[in-house]
């Protein structure tokens, strides 16, 4: 939606709703990305701990 269309009085509310919706969508996308990176970090820690334990057992 173009900014120019937003300037029309009856479009202002619609525009705000759309912007809010887009903002929410963006926040959700960022949250998904953050969760994915946390999961990856967690997996790395688990693998490192597992390798560490495995090495201890093998010694």
DOTI-892534 format. One record per residue: residue number from 0; z, x, y of N, C-alpha, C in turn. Coordinates in Angstrom, 1 decimal. Each point is the difference from the previous one (the first is absolute). Layout:
<recs>
(rec NUM (Z X Y) (Z X Y) (Z X Y)),
...
</recs>
This chain:
<recs>
(rec 0 (0.0 0.8 -1.2) (0.0 -0.8 1.2) (0.0 0.9 1.3)),
(rec 1 (-0.9 -0.3 0.9) (-0.1 0.8 1.2) (1.1 -0.3 0.9)),
(rec 2 (0.4 1.1 0.8) (1.0 -0.2 1.0) (-0.4 -1.0 1.1)),
(rec 3 (-1.3 0.0 0.3) (-0.5 -0.9 1.0) (0.3 -1.5 -0.3)),
(rec 4 (-0.2 -0.3 -1.3) (0.2 -1.4 -0.5) (1.5 -0.4 0.2)),
(rec 5 (0.8 1.0 -0.1) (1.5 -0.3 0.1) (0.3 -0.4 1.4)),
(rec 6 (-0.8 0.3 1.0) (0.4 -0.3 1.4) (-0.1 -1.5 0.3)),
(rec 7 (-0.8 -0.7 -0.8) (-0.1 -1.4 0.1) (1.3 -0.7 -0.3)),
(rec 8 (0.6 -0.8 0.8) (1.3 -0.6 -0.2) (0.2 -0.6 -1.4)),
(rec 9 (-0.9 -0.8 -0.5) (0.2 -0.6 -1.3) (-0.1 0.9 -1.1)),
(rec 10 (-0.5 1.2 0.2) (-0.1 1.0 -1.1) (1.2 0.9 0.0)),
(rec 11 (0.8 0.0 1.0) (1.1 1.0 0.1) (1.0 -0.2 -1.2)),
(rec 12 (0.4 -1.2 -0.3) (0.9 -0.3 -1.1) (-0.6 0.5 -1.3)),
(rec 13 (-1.2 -0.4 -0.2) (-0.8 0.4 -1.2) (0.0 1.5 -0.2)),
(rec 14 (-0.3 0.6 1.1) (-0.1 1.5 0.1) (1.3 0.6 -0.4)),
(rec 15 (1.1 -0.5 0.6) (1.3 0.5 -0.3) (0.3 -0.1 -1.5)),
(rec 16 (-0.3 -1.2 -0.6) (0.2 -0.2 -1.4) (-0.7 1.0 -0.8)),
(rec 17 (-1.3 0.2 0.3) (-0.8 0.9 -0.7) (0.5 1.4 0.0)),
(rec 18 (0.5 0.4 1.3) (0.5 1.4 0.1) (1.3 0.1 -0.8)),
(rec 19 (0.8 -1.0 0.0) (1.3 0.0 -0.8) (-0.4 0.2 -1.4)),
(rec 20 (-1.0 -0.8 -0.5) (-0.4 0.1 -1.4) (-0.5 1.4 -0.4)),
(rec 21 (-0.8 0.5 0.9) (-0.6 1.3 -0.2) (1.2 1.1 -0.1)),
(rec 22 (0.9 -0.2 0.9) (1.2 1.0 0.1) (0.8 -0.1 -1.3)),
(rec 23 (0.2 -1.2 -0.5) (0.7 -0.2 -1.2) (-0.7 0.6 -1.2)),
(rec 24 (-1.3 -0.2 0.0) (-0.8 0.6 -1.1) (0.0 1.5 0.0)),
(rec 25 (0.0 0.6 1.3) (0.0 1.4 0.1) (1.4 0.5 -0.5)),
(rec 26 (1.0 -0.6 0.4) (1.4 0.4 -0.5) (0.1 -0.1 -1.5)),
(rec 27 (-0.6 -1.0 -0.6) (0.1 -0.1 -1.4) (-0.8 1.1 -0.7)),
(rec 28 (-1.1 0.3 0.5) (-0.8 1.1 -0.5) (0.7 1.3 0.1)),
(rec 29 (0.7 0.3 1.1) (0.7 1.2 0.2) (1.2 0.1 -1.0)),
(rec 30 (0.6 -1.2 -0.2) (1.1 -0.1 -1.0) (-0.4 0.4 -1.4)),
(rec 31 (-1.2 -0.5 -0.4) (-0.6 0.3 -1.3) (-0.2 1.5 -0.1)),
(rec 32 (-0.6 0.6 1.0) (-0.3 1.4 0.0) (1.3 0.8 -0.1)),
(rec 33 (1.1 -0.4 0.7) (1.2 0.7 0.0) (0.7 -0.1 -1.4)),
(rec 34 (-0.1 -1.2 -0.6) (0.6 -0.2 -1.3) (-0.8 0.9 -1.0)),
(rec 35 (-1.3 0.1 0.1) (-0.8 0.8 -0.9) (0.4 1.5 0.1)),
(rec 36 (0.2 0.5 1.2) (0.4 1.4 0.2) (1.4 0.2 -0.5)),
(rec 37 (0.9 -0.9 0.2) (1.4 0.1 -0.6) (-0.1 0.1 -1.5)),
(rec 38 (-0.8 -0.9 -0.6) (-0.1 0.0 -1.5) (-0.5 1.3 -0.5)),
(rec 39 (-1.0 0.6 0.7) (-0.6 1.3 -0.3) (1.1 1.1 0.0)),
(rec 40 (0.8 0.0 1.1) (1.0 1.0 0.2) (1.1 -0.2 -1.1)),
(rec 41 (0.3 -1.2 -0.3) (1.0 -0.3 -1.1) (-0.5 0.5 -1.3)),
(rec 42 (-1.3 -0.3 -0.3) (-0.6 0.5 -1.3) (0.1 1.5 -0.1)),
(rec 43 (-0.4 0.7 1.2) (0.1 1.5 0.0) (1.4 0.5 -0.3)),
(rec 44 (1.0 -0.6 0.6) (1.4 0.4 -0.3) (0.3 -0.2 -1.5)),
(rec 45 (-0.4 -1.2 -0.5) (0.3 -0.3 -1.4) (-0.6 1.1 -0.9)),
(rec 46 (-1.3 0.3 0.3) (-0.7 1.0 -0.9) (0.6 1.3 0.2)),
(rec 47 (0.4 0.4 1.2) (0.7 1.3 0.2) (1.3 0.1 -0.8)),
(rec 48 (0.8 -1.1 0.1) (1.3 0.0 -0.7) (-0.3 0.1 -1.5)),
(rec 49 (-1.0 -0.8 -0.5) (-0.3 0.0 -1.4) (-0.4 1.4 -0.5)),
(rec 50 (-0.8 0.7 0.8) (-0.5 1.3 -0.4) (1.2 1.0 0.0)),
(rec 51 (0.9 -0.2 1.0) (1.2 0.8 0.1) (0.9 -0.2 -1.2)),
(rec 52 (0.2 -1.2 -0.4) (0.8 -0.3 -1.2) (-0.7 0.6 -1.3)),
(rec 53 (-1.3 -0.2 0.0) (-0.8 0.5 -1.2) (0.2 1.5 -0.1)),
(rec 54 (-0.1 0.7 1.2) (0.1 1.5 0.0) (1.4 0.4 -0.5)),
(rec 55 (1.1 -0.8 0.4) (1.3 0.3 -0.4) (0.2 -0.2 -1.5)),
(rec 56 (-0.7 -1.0 -0.6) (0.1 -0.2 -1.4) (-0.7 1.1 -0.8)),
(rec 57 (-1.1 0.5 0.6) (-0.8 1.0 -0.7) (0.7 1.4 0.1)),
(rec 58 (0.9 0.2 1.0) (0.5 1.4 0.1) (0.9 0.4 -1.1)),
</recs>
